[in-house]
Amino acid sequence: MTIDRARYRPAGLVSVGLVLGAALAAGCMSSARAGETLPESLRTYHEGVRWGRYAAAAGRVPAAERADFVAEREELAEDLRLTDYEVMAVTPAGADRARVRIKYTWYLDSVGTVHDTWAEQAWEHQGKLWLLVDERWVRGPAMPGVAGQEEAPAEGAAAEAAPVAGGAPGLGVPAAGGAGSSGPAAL
């Protein structure tokens, strides 16, 4: 007796295809519900700032700050060059918050000296995205666009300082409560 294998193969392939398709759809649906991961948001924000894709980066700051963020970044881009960034540490603070230590490598066209500046960022999971709600200078030369640098050393020097609470991310301006604010965005 001869078995016609072609007759039985399509049903097997269809079954395997349906199982794989269902698994793929379930995986995509759970990703869509969970939204973007913190590493994805970090990459979108920092690559956007580094390469001048400010609208993409602004999608990772609170909506009320996006227009000011883009305007400031476009102005800074006339002289500031961000050549690299490195995520030095990520410290979860519950399920919806994290503190991130970043090292920026940058220079000003008008000066030409390369610097490393460390900043601490506060990120919050809101909706389907992680948003940068605060960024403060920690050490290294003062970098345009990073807030809390009142105690930053002169160019070329290095020092350590505690992050300043409150403020708009990377805008260099204090929040409504001022530099001493202890609102939810405080680090």
Number of C-alpha atoms within 10 A of each C-alpha: 3 4 7 8 8 8 9 10 11 11 11 11 11 11 12 12 12 12 12 12 12 12 12 11 12 12 11 12 12 10 13 11 10 12 16 16 13 19 12 12 20 20 14 18 23 23 18 18 22 20 14 17 17 21 16 16 26 23 19 23 23 18 11 8 15 17 11 13 23 20 12 17 22 16 11 14 16 11 14 21 19 20 13 14 19 12 16 12 12 16 11 13 12 8 8 12 19 19 19 19 20 21 19 21 17 21 19 18 13 9 9 12 11 14 19 18 20 24 24 24 24 25 28 23 19 13 11 13 19 27 25 28 24 28 32 29 30 27 24 24 21 25 26 18 20 22 27 26 22 10 16 20 16 11 12 12 12 14 12 13 14 13 19 24 23 27 28 23 26 24 22 20 16 18 19 11 12 13 16 13 16 15 14 11 20 20 21
